[in-house]
Structures are given as C-alpha cells and as structure tokens.
Amino acid sequence: MNFYEDLKWRGLVKDVTDEEAFIQRLKKPLRLYCGFDPTADSLHIGSLQQILLLRRYQLNGHTPIALIGDATGMIGDPRPTTERKLLTIDEVRANGVKIKAQLARILEHPETSNNFIAVNNYDWLSKIDILSFLRDYGKHFNVAYMINKDTISSRLSSGISFTEFTYTILQAVDFMHLYQKFDCEVQIGGSDQWGNLTSGTELIRRTMDDAKVFGVTSPLITNSDGSKFGKSEGKNIWLSEERTSSYAFYQYWLNVSDSDVIDFMKRLSLKSPTEISSYETGVKTEGHLRKAQKALAEELTALVHGSVGLAKALKITEALFSGAWKELNLSDILDALSEAPSLSVSEPKALIDVLTEGKLAVSRREARELIENGSISVNGEKITTLDYVLNKENALHQHIHVLRKGKKNYFVMKFEG
C-alpha cells in the first residue's frame, strides 16, 4: 500500500479538504505543519498522534513544520464549556521552550534533508496591529460562517468571549504565513480542529490566486470502554519526565486493554502493517502474554524518554515483579510506589503494628497469621518472624520499607528526616 493508504489503514484520516488532489500531491515532497499551543509546560499523550503523524510524513520524504503557538496560547482555543485561564507572555514563552524540546526528541533528524522546522507564531502575530487585523484578515470571515463551526457553536449557549471567538482567524493567519514563507501546503490536526483548518484554507483561497492548500484531520483517540484516553487514575499522562515518570508512562501503555491495544498500535506505532497484524493475531491467540502491550510500551517510552528512560522503566518494572528493590535508587522506588498507601514514622516500628496501622490486616491476630503464612514480604524478602522490627538500619537507603501482602498489595513505611 502507498503512504496515504497506510494512513487510512491506521485510522489516521477523517476529513480532507480535497482528497483526490491531496493524494496526487503526496506523490512529491511537500511541507506540512501542526500547531501546539504551550498552555502548559508539557504536552500530554493526547498530542502524540499528531506528533507521530508529522514523523510519518517525515519518514516518507516530506518536511514537517512544528508550530509553537506562543501567541495563540495566550488566547486559547475555545473549550467546550468554559473560558481558558489567560497566561502571561512569560509563562507561555517558558512553556514553549519546553514543548519545542519535546517535539525535537521525536522530529529532530539533522542528518536528513527534511529535518523538521520549528517556528513560533508570536514572531508574526505579535506584529499585527488591531486595525490591520480587522482590515486585512477579519473582513474575509463571515460571522455566520464562523458561528457554524463546532468549536464556536458549542459555546453559544454558555457564552464565548470575542477573544476566543477570534482564535480561528489567528490560526488561519498562521497557515497563510507558513504558506507564504515556507511553501507549506498542508495543515494537520485532530478532528476537533476541522473548523480551524478550513478557516486557514479559506483565507488562503480568498486572498491568494491559484494557491492550493489542504487541511487533513485524524479521528481523536478514544478508549473502547468510554473512559478518557490519556488519563490514569484521573491524572493526565504527560510527555515530561517531571510530570509523568518514564516508569509511569511505560506502565500506562503496558496496562492498555486487549480491546484497545491494536487500535493504539495502528495510530501510534511506527511498526509496519505486517508487524501490527502479527501482534493482532497474538492478542487473539495468546493475549495473556500481553506482547502487543509490551511492544507498544517499549516503543513509545523509547521515543518520548529515550533509551535511558526506557531502561529505567524496565528496571523498575522488573523490581516490582521480582521484589529486587535493593537494586533501585530511592527516587526510582518512590516513583514505582507513588500510588501506594504510606505511613511516616520517626521511630522503629514492629511489623505487626505497621500491618494493622496500614490496614493490610484488620487486627493484630490477622497480622500474625499473615506473617506466619509467609504472605508478607519486606523489601523483597519474606518475613515469618513475628517480632520483626522495621528500623532505619534494615530500611532501603536507610529511609524506606516496602511491604507487600500477597502479589499486588503494596505499602510504604518512610522514616521522617
């Protein structure tokens, strides 16, 4: 199959402004862009599909342009219900620097002739005065046409400010600027960006004779069970190690359900259709081995966090499985058990007391039975001694004890100070 057929097979094409012409245009190298607004100091995995789409085009000879939206980030694309909190230019600038670095980890390939181009729309949008904005751009947008766009129509009943109302015009100006300066002919985005993409193609069509550009969207990723993609325990999965550790990132993909993993692999993995079809067969015949989940987790963790991040994630995962806590440093242990219940103490404490206070046992009697039956391990070793005491001397790094009841119930005891 050709490149466009591959994108369709993966479920990465929803709407195209002129599909037949776009397929023909793909036969020769082109430049395309996707925008990323720095409304936080990191992107999350909801952005991965678009980042990796840029990479797919790059691998097929096209040149990706990553637009950091410092200017549009100060405005905010309309949310479905409420206005965004406005950020200062300093906040947006600081966020943009970090996001550019995240994009570069995947798209920076200086050895190729089509290395990605990073641009920032503050460089041109900040130079447009209000009269020029209204005369040169605003006059090309019919209000009735704008109101019919989903991002705006969904907010009419709850209210939308003129600030967010103009976002689609600003994004259109971005496309026109990139077309003029970089000969960028394609803008890609999620399906929720269709209205903004068509604003750009329309502005170029109305103001530039014989210009031919395209907008291409891809369906948003959803979980088959209806839960929100990109969240774990209600928290976003970020691309930043500071916000989401490489271990937690790896675990998110490792725990993807069988019903979702092949769809995610098609959209996010750079593996070939033949390889993915092989994993799909494996899910059906030997799903308990979770080979597809492991492959996806390893590939995406290496892409986002590098080989060092992947090695760390695998090491922590192995420690959880084997109980080899002594091989990890303290920060890795805390990463692995960040969601586990914990107890902070200042003095040594009997294991029986920790089990009851930590609610691993409902009574001292049950605590004794658990210890005698070999159901309790401390720092990876089974403890059967009833009078065992947890102190700093036998703690991991003289700071922490990891208790496990059965196979999956973990508890952490920390020494203060």
C-alpha positions as CSV (number, residue, x, y, z in Angstrom):
1,M,0.0,0.0,0.0
2,N,1.1,3.6,-0.6
3,F,1.6,6.2,2.1
4,Y,-2.0,7.5,2.0
5,E,-3.4,4.0,2.0
6,D,-1.3,3.3,5.1
7,L,-2.7,6.3,6.9
8,K,-6.2,5.2,6.0
9,W,-5.5,1.7,7.2
10,R,-4.3,3.0,10.5
11,G,-7.4,5.1,11.0
12,L,-5.4,8.4,10.7
13,V,-7.6,10.2,8.2
14,K,-11.0,11.6,8.9
15,D,-11.6,14.7,6.8
16,V,-9.6,16.1,3.8
17,T,-10.4,19.4,2.1
18,D,-9.8,17.9,-1.4
19,E,-8.9,14.2,-1.0
20,E,-8.3,13.4,-4.7
21,A,-6.0,16.4,-5.2
22,F,-4.2,15.6,-1.9
23,I,-3.5,12.1,-2.9
24,Q,-1.9,13.3,-6.1
25,R,0.1,16.0,-4.2
26,L,1.6,13.4,-1.9
27,K,3.5,11.9,-4.8
28,K,6.1,14.6,-4.4
29,P,7.7,16.0,-1.3
30,L,5.8,18.8,0.4
31,R,5.8,20.7,3.7
32,L,3.1,20.4,6.3
33,Y,2.5,21.7,9.7
34,C,0.8,21.1,13.0
35,G,0.4,23.6,15.8
36,F,0.9,23.0,19.5
37,D,-0.2,25.7,22.0
38,P,2.0,26.0,25.1
39,T,-0.9,26.3,27.6
40,A,1.2,24.0,30.0
41,D,4.9,23.3,30.4
42,S,4.4,19.9,28.7
43,L,2.3,18.2,26.1
44,H,0.4,15.0,27.1
45,I,-0.1,11.8,25.2
46,G,-3.2,13.3,23.6
47,S,-0.7,15.1,21.3
48,L,1.2,12.0,20.4
49,Q,-0.9,11.1,17.4
50,Q,-0.2,14.4,15.7
51,I,3.5,14.5,16.6
52,L,3.9,11.0,15.2
53,L,1.9,11.9,12.2
54,L,4.5,14.6,11.5
55,R,7.1,11.9,11.9
56,R,5.3,9.5,9.5
57,Y,5.2,12.2,6.8
58,Q,8.9,12.9,7.5
59,L,9.8,9.2,7.0
60,N,8.0,9.4,3.7
61,G,10.1,12.3,2.4
62,H,8.0,15.3,3.4
63,T,9.2,18.1,5.7
64,P,7.3,18.7,9.0
65,I,6.9,22.1,10.5
66,A,6.1,22.2,14.2
67,L,4.4,25.5,15.1
68,I,4.8,26.5,18.8
69,G,1.8,28.7,19.4
70,D,3.0,31.3,22.0
71,A,0.6,33.8,20.5
72,T,-2.4,31.6,20.2
73,G,-1.5,30.0,23.6
74,M,-2.2,33.4,25.1
75,I,-5.7,33.4,23.7
76,G,-6.7,29.8,23.9
77,D,-8.7,27.6,21.5
78,P,-12.3,27.6,22.8
79,R,-13.1,24.8,25.2
80,P,-16.5,23.0,25.1
81,T,-17.8,24.8,28.2
82,T,-15.6,27.5,29.8
83,E,-13.1,30.2,29.0
84,R,-9.4,29.3,29.5
85,K,-7.3,31.0,32.1
86,L,-5.2,33.6,30.3
87,L,-1.5,33.1,30.7
88,T,1.2,35.8,30.6
89,I,3.7,36.0,27.8
90,D,6.5,35.0,30.2
91,E,4.5,31.8,31.2
92,V,3.7,31.0,27.6
93,R,7.3,31.6,26.5
94,A,8.7,29.3,29.2
95,N,6.2,26.6,28.3
96,G,7.0,26.9,24.6
97,V,10.7,26.3,25.2
98,K,10.0,23.0,26.9
99,I,7.4,21.9,24.3
100,K,9.9,22.6,21.5
101,A,12.4,20.3,23.2
102,Q,9.8,17.6,23.5
103,L,8.9,17.8,19.8
104,A,12.6,17.8,18.9
105,R,13.2,14.5,20.6
106,I,11.0,12.8,18.1
107,L,11.3,15.1,15.0
108,E,14.9,16.3,15.1
109,H,16.9,14.4,12.5
110,P,19.6,16.8,11.3
111,E,21.3,14.1,9.2
112,T,18.3,14.2,6.8
113,S,17.4,16.7,4.1
114,N,13.9,17.1,5.5
115,N,14.7,17.8,9.2
116,F,11.8,19.4,11.0
117,I,11.4,23.2,11.1
118,A,10.3,24.8,14.4
119,V,8.5,28.1,14.2
120,N,6.7,30.3,16.8
121,N,3.6,32.3,15.8
122,Y,4.4,35.0,18.3
123,D,7.1,36.1,15.8
124,W,4.5,37.3,13.3
125,L,1.1,37.6,15.1
126,S,2.6,39.9,17.7
127,K,3.5,42.4,14.9
128,I,-0.1,42.7,13.6
129,D,-1.9,45.8,15.0
130,I,-5.6,45.8,15.6
131,L,-6.6,47.8,12.5
132,S,-4.5,45.6,10.2
133,F,-6.1,42.5,11.8
134,L,-9.6,43.8,11.2
135,R,-8.9,45.1,7.6
136,D,-6.5,42.5,6.3
137,Y,-8.0,39.4,7.8
138,G,-11.2,40.0,9.7
139,K,-13.0,41.2,6.5
140,H,-12.6,37.7,5.0
141,F,-14.5,36.0,7.7
142,N,-18.3,35.9,7.7
143,V,-19.7,35.8,11.2
144,A,-22.5,33.4,10.3
145,Y,-19.8,31.1,8.8
146,M,-17.8,31.3,12.0
147,I,-20.7,30.6,14.3
148,N,-21.5,27.4,12.5
149,K,-18.0,26.0,13.4
150,D,-18.3,23.3,16.1
151,T,-15.8,24.9,18.5
152,I,-17.8,28.1,18.5
153,S,-21.4,26.8,18.1
154,S,-21.0,24.5,21.1
155,R,-20.2,27.6,23.3
156,L,-23.0,29.9,22.1
157,S,-25.5,28.9,24.8
158,S,-22.9,29.2,27.7
159,G,-21.2,32.2,26.2
160,I,-17.9,32.8,24.4
161,S,-15.7,35.9,24.6
162,F,-14.7,37.8,21.5
163,T,-11.1,36.8,22.5
164,E,-11.7,33.1,22.0
165,F,-14.1,33.8,19.1
166,T,-11.1,35.2,17.1
167,Y,-8.9,32.2,17.7
168,T,-9.9,30.5,14.4
169,I,-8.8,33.7,12.5
170,L,-5.4,33.7,14.2
171,Q,-4.9,30.1,13.2
172,A,-5.9,30.9,9.7
173,V,-3.3,33.7,9.6
174,D,-0.7,31.1,10.8
175,F,-1.4,28.9,7.8
176,M,-1.2,31.7,5.4
177,H,2.1,32.9,6.8
178,L,3.6,29.4,6.6
179,Y,2.4,29.1,3.1
180,Q,3.9,32.4,2.1
181,K,7.3,31.9,3.9
182,F,7.8,28.2,3.8
183,D,5.6,27.0,0.9
184,C,3.7,24.9,3.5
185,E,0.7,23.3,1.7
186,V,-0.9,21.1,4.4
187,Q,-2.1,21.6,7.9
188,I,-2.9,18.5,10.0
189,G,-4.8,18.3,13.3
190,G,-7.3,16.3,15.3
191,S,-10.9,16.1,14.1
192,D,-11.9,18.8,16.7
193,Q,-9.7,21.2,14.7
194,W,-11.5,20.8,11.4
195,G,-13.2,24.3,11.7
196,N,-9.8,25.9,12.3
197,L,-8.1,24.1,9.5
198,T,-10.8,25.1,7.0
199,S,-10.6,28.7,8.1
200,G,-6.9,28.6,7.0
201,T,-7.6,27.0,3.6
202,E,-10.5,29.5,3.0
203,L,-8.3,32.6,3.9
204,I,-5.6,31.5,1.5
205,R,-8.1,30.7,-1.2
206,R,-9.7,34.2,-0.8
207,T,-6.5,36.2,-0.7
208,M,-4.0,34.3,-2.9
209,D,-4.7,33.5,-6.6
210,D,-4.0,29.9,-7.7
211,A,-2.9,28.8,-4.2
212,K,-3.8,25.2,-3.4
213,V,-3.5,24.0,0.2
214,F,-5.1,21.2,2.2
215,G,-6.4,20.6,5.6
216,V,-6.3,17.0,6.9
217,T,-7.7,15.8,10.2
218,S,-7.5,12.5,12.1
219,P,-10.0,11.0,14.5
220,L,-9.4,11.6,18.2
221,I,-8.2,8.5,20.1
222,T,-10.8,7.1,22.4
223,N,-10.9,4.2,24.8
224,S,-13.3,1.4,23.9
225,D,-14.8,1.4,27.4
226,G,-15.8,5.0,27.3
227,S,-13.1,6.2,29.7
228,K,-11.0,9.2,28.7
229,F,-7.8,8.4,26.7
230,G,-4.6,9.8,28.2
231,K,-5.6,9.6,31.8
232,S,-4.6,7.2,34.6
233,E,-6.3,7.4,38.0
234,G,-7.8,10.7,36.8
235,K,-4.3,12.2,36.1
236,N,-3.0,13.2,32.7
237,I,-0.1,11.2,31.2
238,W,2.4,13.9,30.2
239,L,5.4,13.7,27.9
240,S,7.6,15.4,30.6
241,E,9.6,13.2,33.0
242,E,9.0,15.8,35.7
243,R,5.2,15.4,35.4
244,T,5.0,11.7,34.5
245,S,8.0,9.5,35.1
246,S,9.2,7.2,32.3
247,Y,8.1,4.3,34.5
248,A,4.5,5.6,34.9
249,F,4.5,6.4,31.2
250,Y,5.6,2.8,30.4
251,Q,3.0,1.3,32.7
252,Y,0.2,3.3,31.1
253,W,0.8,1.6,27.8
254,L,1.5,-1.8,29.4
255,N,-1.9,-1.7,31.0
256,V,-3.9,-0.9,27.9
257,S,-6.8,-3.3,27.3
258,D,-6.7,-6.0,24.7
259,S,-9.7,-4.3,23.0
260,D,-7.7,-1.0,22.6
261,V,-4.1,-2.1,22.1
262,I,-4.2,-2.8,18.3
263,D,-6.1,0.5,17.6
264,F,-3.5,2.4,19.6
265,M,-0.7,0.5,17.9
266,K,-2.0,1.3,14.4
267,R,-2.3,5.0,15.3
268,L,0.9,5.5,17.4
269,S,3.4,2.8,16.5
270,L,5.8,3.2,13.6
271,K,5.8,-0.6,13.1
272,S,4.7,-1.8,9.7
273,P,1.1,-3.1,9.0
274,T,2.5,-6.6,8.7
275,E,4.1,-6.4,12.2
276,I,1.0,-4.9,13.7
277,S,-1.2,-7.6,12.1
278,S,1.1,-10.2,13.7
279,Y,0.5,-8.6,17.1
280,E,-3.2,-8.6,16.4
281,T,-3.2,-12.3,15.9
282,G,-1.2,-12.7,19.1
283,V,-3.8,-10.7,21.1
284,K,-6.5,-13.2,19.9
285,T,-4.5,-16.4,20.5
286,E,-2.2,-15.6,23.4
287,G,-3.5,-12.4,24.9
288,H,-2.3,-13.4,28.4
289,L,1.3,-12.8,27.3
290,R,0.5,-9.1,26.5
291,K,3.1,-9.0,23.8
292,A,1.4,-6.2,21.9
293,Q,1.2,-4.0,25.1
294,K,4.8,-4.6,25.9
295,A,5.9,-3.8,22.3
296,L,3.9,-0.6,22.3
297,A,5.1,0.5,25.8
298,E,8.7,-0.1,24.9
299,E,8.5,1.7,21.5
300,L,6.6,4.8,22.8
301,T,8.7,5.1,26.0
302,A,11.9,5.0,23.9
303,L,10.5,7.6,21.6
304,V,9.4,10.0,24.3
305,H,12.0,9.3,27.1
306,G,14.9,7.9,25.1
307,S,16.8,4.7,25.8
308,V,17.8,5.8,29.3
309,G,14.1,6.4,30.2
310,L,13.1,3.0,28.8
311,A,15.9,1.2,30.7
312,K,14.8,2.9,33.9
313,A,11.1,1.9,33.3
314,L,12.1,-1.7,32.6
315,K,14.3,-1.9,35.7
316,I,11.6,-0.6,38.0
317,T,9.0,-2.9,36.3
318,E,11.3,-5.9,36.9
319,A,11.8,-4.9,40.6
320,L,8.0,-4.8,41.1
321,F,7.8,-8.3,39.6
322,S,10.8,-9.9,41.4
323,G,11.0,-7.8,44.5
324,A,14.6,-6.7,43.8
325,W,14.1,-3.3,45.5
326,K,17.7,-3.2,46.7
327,E,18.8,-2.7,43.0
328,L,16.9,0.6,42.7
329,N,17.8,4.0,43.9
330,L,15.5,5.8,46.3
331,S,13.8,8.0,43.7
332,D,13.1,5.0,41.5
333,I,11.4,3.2,44.4
334,L,9.3,6.2,45.2
335,D,8.3,6.5,41.5
336,A,7.3,2.9,41.4
337,L,5.2,3.2,44.6
338,S,3.9,6.7,44.2
339,E,0.2,5.5,44.3
340,A,0.8,3.1,47.2
341,P,-0.6,3.9,50.7
342,S,2.2,5.0,53.1
343,L,3.0,5.7,56.7
344,S,5.6,8.1,58.0
345,V,7.3,7.3,61.3
346,S,10.2,8.7,63.4
347,E,11.0,5.6,65.5
348,P,11.4,1.9,64.7
349,K,8.1,0.0,64.5
350,A,7.1,-3.6,64.8
351,L,5.9,-5.2,61.6
352,I,2.7,-6.3,63.2
353,D,1.9,-2.7,64.1
354,V,2.6,-1.5,60.7
355,L,0.4,-4.1,59.1
356,T,-2.6,-3.1,61.3
357,E,-2.0,0.7,61.1
358,G,-1.5,0.4,57.3
359,K,-4.8,-1.6,57.0
360,L,-3.0,-4.6,55.5
361,A,-4.6,-6.5,58.3
362,V,-7.8,-5.8,60.2
363,S,-6.4,-7.0,63.5
364,R,-3.1,-8.0,65.2
365,R,-4.4,-11.6,65.1
366,E,-4.7,-11.4,61.3
367,A,-1.3,-9.7,61.1
368,R,0.3,-12.6,62.9
369,E,-1.4,-15.1,60.7
370,L,-0.3,-13.3,57.5
371,I,3.3,-13.3,58.8
372,E,3.3,-17.0,59.8
373,N,1.8,-18.0,56.5
374,G,4.5,-16.2,54.5
375,S,2.1,-13.7,53.0
376,I,4.2,-10.7,53.9
377,S,7.4,-9.5,52.4
378,V,9.6,-6.6,53.4
379,N,11.9,-5.1,50.8
380,G,11.5,-8.1,48.6
381,E,12.1,-10.8,51.3
382,K,9.5,-12.9,53.0
383,I,9.3,-12.3,56.7
384,T,8.0,-15.0,59.0
385,T,9.3,-13.7,62.3
386,L,6.5,-12.3,64.5
387,D,8.7,-9.9,66.4
388,Y,10.3,-8.4,63.3
389,V,11.0,-4.7,63.7
390,L,11.3,-2.1,60.9
391,N,14.1,0.3,61.6
392,K,16.5,2.6,59.7
393,E,19.3,0.0,59.7
394,N,17.3,-2.5,57.7
395,A,15.5,0.0,55.6
396,L,16.2,0.6,51.9
397,H,18.7,3.5,51.7
398,Q,18.1,3.8,55.5
399,H,14.8,5.6,54.6
400,I,12.1,3.3,53.4
401,H,10.5,-0.1,53.8
402,V,8.4,-1.7,51.0
403,L,5.8,-4.1,52.4
404,R,3.9,-6.4,50.1
405,K,0.9,-8.5,51.0
406,G,0.2,-11.3,48.5
407,K,1.2,-10.3,44.9
408,K,-0.1,-6.8,44.4
409,N,-0.9,-5.1,47.7
410,Y,1.9,-2.7,48.5
411,F,2.5,-0.4,51.4
412,V,5.4,2.0,52.1
413,M,6.8,3.0,55.5
414,K,9.1,6.0,55.5
415,F,11.3,7.4,58.2
416,E,11.0,11.1,58.6
417,G,14.0,13.3,58.3
